[in-house]
Structures are given as structure tokens and as C-alpha cells.
Amino acid sequence: FNLVTPRYGEEFREKAGTVTTDWRFVLEKIYTRKYQDKQLREGDPRKFRDLAAAIAPKPNYAQRTSAFDIDYLNKVPVRGRR
């Protein structure tokens, strides 16, 4: 039984990258959009926030024309000659 195996030494672990956590990959995984969407549960409203904003009706702000400026008699359709 060999207790001193070279593959479990510090040199091998440094070469393989198993000594410490590579924080670059950890942070990239946390901050990517795909990972964030994957973490949300089904039915979570945050999944549909972009969709709801896209189909939300635009607010109707006050019109610039006054009601006194509109000729309502010309807007009524004529159904026949009188």
C-alpha cells in the first residue's frame, strides 16, 4: 500500500485546479441571465416581468386638442339624404 502517491500531492492538485475554488466561474455562473432564470420557481412573476411590460397598454395622457376645437356635427355619419 503506497501512502505517498504523486497524483494526490500539492503539485498535482495545483495543476488540476482542485486546490482552490475558481471564483471567476462561480461569479460568472451567478450573474448570468440564464442562471438567474433557472433559479426562479415555476409561476414566479419575475419570469414574466419583461413579457408583461411588452404587452402592457400605454397610458393615455391628456390630449392636446380641446373639446371645443372638435366639430362634432361633421363627425356624425350621414345615413341618408333628408
N, C-alpha and C positions, 0 to 999 in steps of 0.2 A: 504494500500500500504506500503510495507516494504522496506525502503531505505537501511537498513543495512542487506544485505544478506551475509551469510558466504562464499558462493561459489565465490563471487567477491572480497573477501578480499585478502590481500597480502599473507597470508598463503596458500590459495588455489592456487593462481597463481604461487607461487614458487613450490608447489607440482606438479602442472600440467605442469610446464616448459614453461609457456606462458609469463613470465616476460621479459626475455631477449632472444635474438637470440642465438641459439646454433651454434657457429661458426665452430664446428667440422664437422657438417653435411653440412654446407654451403661450406666449403673448399673441403670436400670430393666430393661433387657434381660438383664443378667447375673443379677439377683436374682429374676426372676420364676420361678415354678414351671414354667411351660411351657417356658421356655428351658432350665432345668436338665434336664428330662426329655428334651428334644430332643438334648442333648449326650451323653447316655448311649448306649453302643453296644447293639446287639441282644444279648439274653441276659445283660445286666448284672444281677446280683442286686439291685442297689439299686432297679431299676424295680419289683420285686415285693415290696419290703420291707413296704409297707402291706397288701398282699393277704395275705402270709404271717402278719402279725400278726393280721389279722382272722379267719383260719381256724385259727390255732394252738390246740391244745387247752389248756384252762385247767388249771393244775396242781392235783392233788388233794391238798389239805392234810389233815393228820390229823383224823380225825373226833372230834367232841366226845363221842360216846357210847362207852362202854366195851363190850368184847365180853361182859363179864359181865352187862350190863344187857339184852341181847337174848335173847328167849325163842325159841330155835331150833326147839323142838318145835311151836310154834304156826305157825311159818313154813313148815313142810313141808306140801305139799298132800296132801290125803287123796284116794286114788283110789277108795276104796270102803269100805263098812262091813265091819267084821270081827266 
